[in-house]
Amino acid sequence: MKLVVALSLVVAICHGSAVRQQRKFPHDFVFGAATSSYQIEGAWNEDGKGENIFDYENHNNPTVIVDQSNGDVAADSYHNYKRDVEMMRELGLDAYRFSISWARILPTGFANEVNPAGIAYYNNLINEMLKYNIAPLVTIYHWDLPKTLYDLGGLLSPEFSDWFEDYARVVFENFGDRVKSFITFNEPREICIVTLMGTGSGAETAILNTTAVTTYTCAKNLVLAHAKAYKLYDQEFREKQGGQCGITISVNWFEAATESPEDKEAAELRRQGEWGLYAHPIFSAEGGFPTEITQKLLEDNAKQSYDRLCLPDFTEEEKVFVRGTADFFGVNHYTAYLVTAAKRVTDSPMPSIMDEFDNVMFPDDSWPAAASPWLTLAPNSIYNALSYLRNLYNDPIFYITENGWSTAKDRDLFDDDRVQYYRASMESLLNCLDDGIRLKGYMAWSLMDNFEWSAGYTQLFGLYHVNFSDPARTRTPKKSAFVYKHIIKNRYVDYEYEPETMTMTIDEGH
C-alpha cells in the first residue's frame, strides 16, 4: 500500500508539472522590462539638462542615502542606450518601459524652453528600439520633478496640473508618432506620501516633511493633472497617433490577518488608503475619493476637534472630469501584507495619513524575504490584487508595469531567489489569465541594476548586473535573465530549465 501511494504521488507530481507547463501565455501577451530616468540615465548635468529634486537633495543632503551615493552617473544609460537595447534583444523583449526626465527636455520645467539634446536622446532610444520591433512604453513622470517647479510649490500648487499638461504636450508632440503607450504618473502614493512629502514609510528620499492635509492636496492635484494630460491626448493626439494612455499605481496586496470583521475592515481601509485614494477617482463609477477614507477622516476630525475635513474632495464637475480617464490600469506590484486592527502607537500633533489607517500590517513569517526589508514573496499576490481590482472597478485592462526582487550588493550572478520570485509571479499571472482578468502585459523590474533611491546601490533589482566600479558600466546577465528569456521565448514556465551557459546571445529573427 505504501508503494502504491508513493507511486501515485510521483505520478501526481509529474502530472502537475506537465499541466503547469501546458499553461501558456497568449502569443499577444506583452513581456517587457522597466526602468526610470533618474535611476539609470546619469548625465545629470550634461547637454542642457536642468536640475531635478533628486539632483538637489542627494547633492545637498547625501546622508539620506544609505551609501551616500546618487544618480549622477548611475548605469550611465545616457551614453549606453545602444547596449541597453542590445540587452532587450538578448532577452527577446516585446516592450520596454522607461521614463522621460522632465528636466532633461524642459530644463526650467516650463514648456517655453525645450532642450533639443534631451529630445534627441529619447528619439535615439526610441528609434533604436523600434529598429528591432521593441515597443516603447513611456512614463511621462517618474518622480524626478524639476527643482524650479518644486520651488514654486510643486504638486501642492494649484497650477501643477497646467504645468504637467504643457509638459505632456511636448512629450506627445515629439514622441507620440512612434510611442503608442503612455503612462502619465508612476506611483501617485509614493509621489504624495514618500518622495515629496516624507510622511510615509521613509523608504525613499523625503524632500518635504508635512502632514496628511498636504498629502491629500497632492493626491487631488496629481489626479487632476493626470486627467488633463489624458484628455489632451484623447482630444488632440489619439486620432492621428493611434495610441493609448493610462496611469500606474503601486498596488501591493493587503489581506486581513484573521476572519474577524475588525481585521477585514482594517484591510479594506489599508487598501483604499494605499492605492484607492488615487485609483478611485479615475476607475470607480461614482468618482472622487473612497468613502472608507472620507468616513475615517470625519471620525478622526471629530476626535481631534478639527472644524473641517482635511480631505479636499472633488466637486461634482471634477468627478465627471476625472472619471474614466485611463485606457488601462498600470499596476506596480511587489508583495503583500497581513493587516490587523491592532492600534498603532502614535503621538502625531496633527492627523497624518498613517494615523488614519490606524492598523498594523506585517508579512507572514513563512514568506521568503528579499534584500529590501519591505519585500517578501507572498503567495499568489498578483492574482489576489488584480481580482480585487477587477471586481471593484468594472473589469479594466491591466498591465503589470513593475514586479521584481532585490538582492544585496556584491551578490553573485546566480540569483536563484529572484528566479523563484519570477516563476511564482508567472504562475500568478497565469491564474489571472485563466480567470478572465484582462491582463495584457508584464514588465519586470528592472532591466538592469540601478540607483535604488534611499538604498543607493545596496539593494539591486536588475536582470543584468551593472559594474558600478567600471567607468564603462559593464552589464552582465544574471541567471534570472536567462530564465526570463526562456519564459518569453516559450510562453510557459519550465521549472526544469537551467541555463547551459551564462553567455547571452541574440536569437535570430527577433
N, C-alpha and C positions, 0 to 999 in steps of 0.2 A: 504494500500500500504506500509506503514512504517513497519507493522508487517511482511509482506511477505519479504521485503528487509532484515529485521533483521534476519528472519529465514534462508533466503538464505545465509546470511553472516556466520551464525553459521554452516550451512552445509558445506560451503566452507572451513571454518577454520578446521573443523573436518576432511574433506576430505584431505586437505593439510597435516594435521598431519599424517593421515593414509598413504598417499603417501610417506611422508618423512620417515616413519618407514619401508616402504617396500624397500627403497633403501639400500640394504645390501652390506657390503664389501665381496669380494670373500673369499672363505674358505682358499685360499693360501696367502691372504694379510697378511703381517708380521706386527704385533703390538709389540712394544717394548718400552724401556725407555733408556735414555742415561745419562752418567756421564763422567768426565775426572779425570785423576790420581791426579793432584795437588789439585783439588777441593774437593776430598773426602778421599784420602788414609791416609793422615797423615804419621806417622812413617818417618819423613823427613830425619832422620839420623840413622835409625836402619838397622841392618843386612847388612851393607856394601854399602848402597845406597850412591851415590855421590850427590854433591850439584848442584841444577839447578838454573836458573836465578831468579826464584821467591823466592827460599830459600834465596839467597843472597840479593836481592833487599828488600824484606819485613823485613829482619833482620837489614839491614843497613840503610834503609830509610822508616821506618814504617809509616811516616806521609802521604805517598801517598795513604794509605788505610783509608777510612772514619772512621772506628772504631779502626784503628791501630792494626788490628788483622792479622793473617796469616794462612797458611795451614799446620802448624807444626803437628797438630792433626786432624783438620777438622772433618769429620764424622768418622774418625778412621776406615775406611773400611779395612785397612791392617789387623786389628785384628778382624773385624766384617764381613768378607766376607760371612760367612755362613748365618748370619742374612740378609745380602743383597740378597742372593739367595732365602732365605725364602720369602722375600718381593716380589721378582719376581714371585714366585709360588703363593703367595696370589693374585696377580694381574692377574695371568694367562698369563704372557708374552710369546710371541713366541721367542723373541730375546732380548738381552741386549747389548747395545753399551757401551764400556768402552775403555780407552786408556792405553797404556803401558807407564810407566815412563822410558824414555831413560836412565836417570842417575841411576835408580834402577837396571837395568840389565847390563848397561855398565857404571860403576862409573866414569871412566875417559872420557867417551864419545866415546872412541875408542873400536873397536871390539876385540882387542887383550886381553882384560881383561873382562871376563864375570862373573857376580856375581851369584853364584848358588842359594843364598837365594832369589834374585829377580826373577829368573826363576821359582823357586818353588812356590812363591806366586801366580804368574799368572797361573801356572799349576793347583794349588789347586782351584783357582777361576773357571777356565775353566772346570775342571773335575766336580766340584760341580754343575755347570750349566747344563752340558751335562747329568748328572745323572737324571735330571728332564726334559730333552728334550728342554732346553732353548738354542737357538743358540747364540754363541758369535759373535759379530760384533766388530772387533778390530781396533781402531785408532792407528796408529803407532806413530804419532806425534801430540800432542795437546798442543802446546805452550811451554812446560817446557824443554827448551834446557839446556843441561849440561853446567854449568858455564865454564868449561875448554874449550869447543868449542866456547862459546861466546867470551872468551878472545883471541881466535885465529882468530876472525873475524866473527864467526857465519855464518848467511845466506849471508853476504856480501863477504865471502871468496869464491874464485873460486874452492876451494877444498870441499865446503859444500856438493855438490852432491855425491862425493865419500864417505864422512863420512856417509851420510844418507843411501846410498846403502849398505854399510857394516853393519850398524845398522839394516836395513830392512832384510838383510840376516839372522842375528841372530834371528829375530822375526819369519821369515818364517821357519827356521830350527827347532826352539823349539816349535812352536805352530801351524804350518800350517797343521799338521796331523789331528787336530781337529777343527781348526778355518777355516771356508770356506768363510768368507767375511772379506776383509781387506780394510781399508781406509788409504791412505798414510799420508795426511795432513788434519788437521781440520782448516778451515777458513784462507786461504792464505792472504786475505786482512788484517785481524786482526793481523796476524803474521808480515806482512811487513809494516803496517801503524801504528798499535796501540801498540801491546805488545813489538815489537822490536824497532820500530822507534820513536814512541811518537809524530808523526806529525798529527795524526788523531783527533778523537773526544775527546780524553782524557778519554774515558770510561773505559779503563783498565790501568794496570800498564805500565808505559812507561820506558823502560830500556835505550834507546838511543835516543837523540833528534837530528834529522837531517832533510834533505830535500828530495824532490821528486827524485833527482838524485839517491840516495841510495835506496829509496823505489822501484824504477823500477829495479835496480840491484838485490834487494832481490827477486822481483817478478820473474825475469828470472831465477835466481839461484834455487828458490823453484820449479818452473815448470820443470826445467831440472832434479832436484833431484827426483821429482815425477816420471818422465818418466823413469829414470834409475831404480828406485825400481819396477815400473810396468813391465818393460822389464825383469828384473831379475826374477820376479815371473812367468811371461809368458813363459820364456825360460827354467828355471831350476826347477820350483816347480809346475806349474799348472797341468802338465800331471799326476804326482803322487799324488798330493794333491786334485785336482779337485775343486778348489775354484775360487773366483773372487776378483778383486782388482779395487778400484776406488778412488775418491777424494771427499772431502766435501768442499763446497764453501758457504759462507753466502750470501743468495740471498733475501734481502728484496725487496719489490716491489716499483718502482718509477713511479708515474703517473703524466702526465702533468697537471698542475693546471688549465689550460684553453685549449681551442682548437686552440690557436694561434700557428703558425709554430715555433715561438721562444721558447715557453714553451715546445712544443713537442721535439724540438731539444735539449733543456736543459735536459729533462727527459732521452732521449737516451744517452746523454753524461754521465749523472749520472750513468745510468745502466752499461755502459761499463767501467767507471772508478771505480765503486764499486766492480763489480764482473766479467765483461767481460775481464778485464785485465788478470785474472787467468784462466777463462774458455775458452776463445777464442783460445789460443794456443793448447789446448787439444781437444776441441769439434768441432771447426769450420772446414770447408772444406779447407780453404786456410792456416790456421795456423798463428802463430805469434800474435802480439798484435793487438787489434781492430783498424781499420782505423780511427774511430772517435777520439780516444785518440792521435794517431800519428799526425793527421792533426791539432788538437788543440795545440799540443806541438810545431809544426812547426810555427804556428801563434804566440804563446807566445814567442818563441825564437827570432823571428824577432822583436817583440815589445821590448824585453829586451836586444837586441843586443848580444845574445849568438851565438857563432860560430858553435856550434854543437848541435845536438839533444840530450837531456838528457835521452832519452829512448833508452836503449841498445837493439835494435831489434834483432830478431833471424836471423841467417844465413839460407839459403835455406836448408842446411843439417840439422840444428837444428829444423827447422819447420817440416821436414819429421820425424825426430826422436821423436818429442813430439806428433805429431798429432795422435789421436786415442788411446792414452794410458790410457784408462779407460773403464772398463766393465759396469760402472754405474756412474751416476752423483748424488752424495750426496748433498742434499740441506738443509742447516740450515736456516729456515725461521721463523721470529717472527712478522714482522709488515710491514707497508707501509708508504710512504710519498708522498705528493704532491710536485711538483717541478715547480718553476717559473724561468724565465730567468733574473729576477731582479739580479743586480750585488751584490756580496758580497763586504764588505769593508775590504780590506787587505792592509798591508804595508810590505809584505814579500820582503826582500832584494834578495832572490833567489826564483826561482819557486818552489812551493810545490804542491803536488797532489790536495790539496783542492783548490788552486788558479786555477788549470786547469779546475775544474768543473765550476767555475765562475758562480754559480747559487745558489738559495736558496731553501732548502727543509723544509717542515713542515707538521705536521699531521693535518687532518681535526678536527675542534673543536668538532664535534659531536662524534668522536671515543672515547670510554671509555679508560681511562688511567690506567696503572699498577703502581706499586711502583717504577719501574725503569723509569726515565724521558724520555727515548728513546722508550718506549714500549707502543703501543696502539693497540686496537682491530680494525683492519681495515677490512672492509667487503670483503670477498672472495679473500683475497690477495694471498693465496697459489695457487689457480687456476690461477689468473692473472699472477703470476710469472712463473708457470710451463708451461702454454700455450704459453707464450712468448718464453721460452727456447726451448720448443718442436719445434716450428716453426723456430727458429734461428739456432738450432744445429741438425737438421735432426732426430728428434724423439728418443732421447736417453732413456735408462732405468733410472728411478728416484727412489731414496729413500729420504723421509724426515728424515734427521738424527738428527735434533733438532727442537723443536717447544714447546714453553711454556710461562708461565705467572708468573710474580713476585708479591709477596705480601710483606708487611713490616714486620720487625722483631716483634715478640710477637703477631702476628695475631693469632686468634683462629683457630681451625681446620675446621671451616665451611667456606671454601674458595669459595663461590658462584661465585665470579668474575672469578676465574680460571675455574670453571665448565662451565660458559658461554663461555669463550675463547675456551676451548677444544671442546665444542659442535659446535661452529662456525667453528673451524678448521676441524672437521669431515665432516661437510657439504661441505666445500671447497674441501676436499679430494674426496668426492663422486662426486662432479662436475667434477673433473679431470678424474675420472674413467669413468663417463658417456660420457665424450668427447673423450675417447680413448687414453688418455695420459698414457704412460707405467709406471705407479706408482706402485711400488711393496711393499712398506712398510713405516712405520711411527714410529719414536722414540720420545716419549715425553721427554722433558727436564723439570725437571730431576727426576730420581727415588727418590731422597731424597734431603733435604736442604743441601747446601754445601757452601764452600767459594766462594763468587761471585766477585772475582778479586778486583778491587778498591773499590767496595761497601762493601767488607768484609762480615759480616753476617747481614747486614741491609736490604738487598733485597734477598728474598728467593724464589726459583723456585720449591721446591720439592713436589712430590705427597705424600711423607712421611715427617712429621715434625721430626727434629732431635733436641734433647735437648742438646745443646752445653754446658750447665752448669753441666751436668751429666757426670762424667768420663766414664760411660758406653755408652754414646752417644745413649741413648734410641731412637728408631724410633717408630713413631705412625702415622697411616694412616690419611690423611685428607679426607674431603668429596670428593674431586676430585679423590682420589684413588678409591673410591667405584664406582663413575660414570665411570671412565676409565675401571675398571674391568667389569662393566656391558656392556659397548660397545664392549670390546674384546670378551666376552663370547657370546653375542647375535648377534654381527656383524651389529648392527644398532644403531642409536641414538634415545633414548627414552627420550623425554622431560618431561614425567610424572614421571620418575623414581626418587625416593628419598630413600636413604638407611634407612632400618628399624632400624639398629643398627650401631654404629661406631666401632664395633669389627670385625676385618678382619680374615677370615679363609681361608684355602687352600681347593679348590674344589678337590674332589677325581677324579682321572683319568687324571689330568694334569701332 
